[in-house]
Amino acid sequence: MREHQAPAGIVRLACKARHGWQRRWARLRRTGDAGSATVEFVILAPLLVALVLFVALCGRLVTAQLDLDAAAHGAARAASIDRTIPAATADARQTALDTLTARGITCGAPTVTVNTNNLRPGGAVTVTVSCRVPLADLTLIGVGGTRTVTATSTSPIDVWRGGVP
């Protein structure tokens, strides 16, 4: 009978060892990770805020670029339809400013440059619109001030239309 008790003791000892290891692991899990989520949040929160502000910066600059592209395209098209240089220049400026206003772009003093040197049938009109986009509210990521965004568009003049007087 003694022979049968020895293997039971070994098995019982192995079970006790396994059970003791589980108790130590459970105690470590309860006390070892306490507060680690708070520390991770404190470390990651500024990075997440910086990432959100960087996305806002990129979105603002891309939106401004798209709005300026639309304004330059509309202004070049409006200038290419006119038959005189003063009318082409005035229409291009007015169209660019109207487009920027309609799109609600916030930029300080947009400039519109109209190149009407080639205002003749078969020629082209080029309009450049530039604008300073304010970024002062994004100072947490170190990009305060303004950025200048520029768009240029060229519109051809119909070959078969009447000449410029």
Kinemage of the C-alpha trace (Angstrom):
@kinemage 1
@onewidth
@group {chain A} dominant
@subgroup {mainchain}
@vectorlist {calphas} color= white
{ca met a 1} P 0.000 0.000 0.000
{ca arg a 2} L 2.906 2.223 0.563
{ca glu a 3} L 3.869 2.024 -3.076
{ca his a 4} L 0.502 3.416 -4.079
{ca gln a 5} L 0.751 6.314 -1.643
{ca ala a 6} L 4.047 7.597 -3.016
{ca pro a 7} L 2.694 8.367 -6.469
{ca ala a 8} L -0.329 10.047 -4.922
{ca gly a 9} L 1.981 12.234 -2.836
{ca ile a 10} L 3.951 13.249 -5.891
{ca val a 11} L 0.806 14.081 -7.763
{ca arg a 12} L -0.523 15.970 -4.779
{ca leu a 13} L 2.783 17.882 -4.531
{ca ala a 14} L 2.644 18.781 -8.221
{ca cys a 15} L -0.915 20.018 -7.786
{ca lys a 16} L 0.095 22.109 -4.811
{ca ala a 17} L 2.973 23.627 -6.791
{ca arg a 18} L 0.689 24.441 -9.682
{ca his a 19} L -1.892 25.850 -7.350
{ca gly a 20} L 0.733 27.988 -5.564
{ca trp a 21} L 1.926 29.373 -8.913
{ca gln a 22} L -1.641 30.310 -9.834
{ca arg a 23} L -2.063 32.120 -6.538
{ca arg a 24} L 1.146 34.094 -7.047
{ca trp a 25} L 0.106 34.978 -10.625
{ca ala a 26} L -3.340 36.087 -9.472
{ca arg a 27} L -1.771 38.246 -6.735
{ca leu a 28} L 0.647 39.768 -9.282
{ca arg a 29} L -2.189 40.508 -11.695
{ca arg a 30} L -4.183 42.224 -8.965
{ca thr a 31} L -1.349 44.432 -7.725
{ca gly a 32} L 1.201 44.667 -10.586
{ca asp a 33} L -0.961 46.447 -13.184
{ca ala a 34} L -2.764 48.798 -10.837
{ca gly a 35} L -2.763 52.305 -12.369
{ca ser a 36} L -1.048 51.342 -15.613
{ca ala a 37} L -4.024 52.442 -17.736
{ca thr a 38} L -3.853 55.897 -16.165
{ca val a 39} L -0.140 56.172 -16.904
{ca glu a 40} L -0.699 55.071 -20.503
{ca phe a 41} L -3.450 57.643 -20.913
{ca val a 42} L -1.277 60.423 -19.478
{ca ile a 43} L 1.495 59.516 -21.908
{ca leu a 44} L -0.748 59.113 -24.951
{ca ala a 45} L -3.165 62.041 -24.428
{ca pro a 46} L -0.756 64.795 -25.586
{ca leu a 47} L 0.196 62.705 -28.606
{ca leu a 48} L -3.446 62.236 -29.545
{ca val a 49} L -4.152 65.966 -29.150
{ca ala a 50} L -1.133 66.783 -31.330
{ca leu a 51} L -2.336 64.289 -33.946
{ca val a 52} L -5.814 65.859 -34.012
{ca leu a 53} L -4.317 69.345 -34.370
{ca phe a 54} L -2.030 68.143 -37.170
{ca val a 55} L -5.034 66.693 -39.011
{ca ala a 56} L -6.831 70.040 -38.539
{ca leu a 57} L -3.795 71.869 -39.966
{ca cys a 58} L -3.642 69.607 -43.008
{ca gly a 59} L -7.396 69.877 -43.521
{ca arg a 60} L -7.321 73.657 -43.345
{ca leu a 61} L -4.469 73.948 -45.848
{ca val a 62} L -5.974 71.423 -48.268
{ca thr a 63} L -9.376 73.100 -48.103
{ca ala a 64} L -7.803 76.498 -48.743
{ca gln a 65} L -5.862 75.080 -51.701
{ca leu a 66} L -9.001 73.565 -53.219
{ca asp a 67} L -10.940 76.817 -52.761
{ca leu a 68} L -8.143 78.841 -54.346
{ca asp a 69} L -7.944 76.415 -57.262
{ca ala a 70} L -11.675 76.881 -57.863
{ca ala a 71} L -11.357 80.669 -57.606
{ca ala a 72} L -8.415 80.776 -60.024
{ca his a 73} L -10.197 78.514 -62.511
{ca gly a 74} L -13.405 80.558 -62.428
{ca ala a 75} L -11.482 83.825 -62.723
{ca ala a 76} L -9.447 82.598 -65.713
{ca arg a 77} L -12.602 81.399 -67.432
{ca ala a 78} L -14.364 84.718 -66.811
{ca ala a 79} L -11.381 86.664 -68.147
{ca ser a 80} L -11.120 84.489 -71.266
{ca ile a 81} L -14.694 85.348 -72.259
{ca asp a 82} L -14.176 89.126 -72.160
{ca arg a 83} L -12.983 91.001 -75.234
{ca thr a 84} L -11.059 93.872 -73.635
{ca ile a 85} L -8.127 93.845 -71.226
{ca pro a 86} L -9.739 96.128 -68.602
{ca ala a 87} L -12.958 94.074 -68.632
{ca ala a 88} L -11.022 90.803 -68.443
{ca thr a 89} L -8.976 92.041 -65.489
{ca ala a 90} L -11.999 93.390 -63.629
{ca asp a 91} L -14.104 90.254 -64.229
{ca ala a 92} L -11.271 87.959 -63.179
{ca arg a 93} L -10.743 89.808 -59.905
{ca gln a 94} L -14.453 90.002 -59.140
{ca thr a 95} L -15.034 86.318 -59.951
{ca ala a 96} L -12.109 85.207 -57.773
{ca leu a 97} L -13.265 87.280 -54.808
{ca asp a 98} L -16.886 86.152 -55.233
{ca thr a 99} L -15.805 82.502 -55.339
{ca leu a 100} L -13.715 82.856 -52.182
{ca thr a 101} L -16.575 84.624 -50.414
{ca ala a 102} L -19.111 81.998 -51.507
{ca arg a 103} L -16.867 79.183 -50.276
{ca gly a 104} L -16.384 80.911 -46.927
{ca ile a 105} L -12.603 80.822 -47.000
{ca thr a 106} L -10.973 82.812 -44.239
{ca cys a 107} L -7.850 84.348 -45.617
{ca gly a 108} L -6.284 87.699 -45.088
{ca ala a 109} L -6.306 89.993 -48.134
{ca pro a 110} L -6.418 87.632 -51.111
{ca thr a 111} L -4.462 88.851 -54.137
{ca val a 112} L -5.513 88.235 -57.711
{ca thr a 113} L -2.998 88.628 -60.531
{ca val a 114} L -4.300 88.539 -64.094
{ca asn a 115} L -1.980 88.049 -67.070
{ca thr a 116} L -3.778 89.332 -70.170
{ca asn a 117} L -0.699 89.703 -72.376
{ca asn a 118} L -2.016 87.014 -74.693
{ca leu a 119} L -5.669 88.131 -74.808
{ca arg a 120} L -6.404 87.322 -78.448
{ca pro a 121} L -8.104 84.495 -80.348
{ca gly a 122} L -5.994 81.372 -79.873
{ca gly a 123} L -4.205 82.882 -76.854
{ca ala a 124} L -4.732 82.281 -73.161
{ca val a 125} L -5.389 84.166 -69.946
{ca thr a 126} L -3.585 83.191 -66.740
{ca val a 127} L -4.880 84.076 -63.283
{ca thr a 128} L -2.985 83.579 -60.024
{ca val a 129} L -4.804 83.816 -56.705
{ca ser a 130} L -2.898 83.814 -53.428
{ca cys a 131} L -4.087 83.993 -49.871
{ca arg a 132} L -2.631 83.907 -46.353
{ca val a 133} L -4.325 81.213 -44.273
{ca pro a 134} L -4.330 81.939 -40.508
{ca leu a 135} L -2.925 79.174 -38.308
{ca ala a 136} L -2.596 81.040 -35.015
{ca asp a 137} L -5.154 78.823 -33.270
{ca leu a 138} L -2.954 75.748 -33.883
{ca thr a 139} L 0.010 76.945 -31.811
{ca leu a 140} L 0.082 73.781 -29.684
{ca ile a 141} L 1.866 71.969 -32.518
{ca gly a 142} L 4.201 74.886 -33.216
{ca val a 143} L 2.848 76.262 -36.486
{ca gly a 144} L 1.539 79.665 -35.442
{ca gly a 145} L 1.204 82.587 -37.822
{ca thr a 146} L 0.016 82.227 -41.389
{ca arg a 147} L 0.840 80.208 -44.502
{ca thr a 148} L 0.543 81.555 -48.020
{ca val a 149} L -1.378 79.340 -50.422
{ca thr a 150} L -1.286 80.040 -54.175
{ca ala a 151} L -3.243 78.689 -57.141
{ca thr a 152} L -2.773 79.402 -60.837
{ca ser a 153} L -5.089 78.614 -63.714
{ca thr a 154} L -4.874 79.237 -67.447
{ca ser a 155} L -7.880 79.378 -69.725
{ca pro a 156} L -7.602 79.317 -73.518
{ca ile a 157} L -9.374 81.859 -75.680
{ca asp a 158} L -11.562 80.522 -78.460
{ca val a 159} L -9.841 80.664 -81.846
{ca trp a 160} L -13.061 81.486 -83.718
{ca arg a 161} L -14.273 84.365 -81.616
{ca gly a 162} L -13.930 87.978 -82.733
{ca gly a 163} L -10.682 89.807 -82.147
{ca val a 164} L -9.938 92.247 -79.323
{ca pro a 165} L -10.830 95.809 -80.346
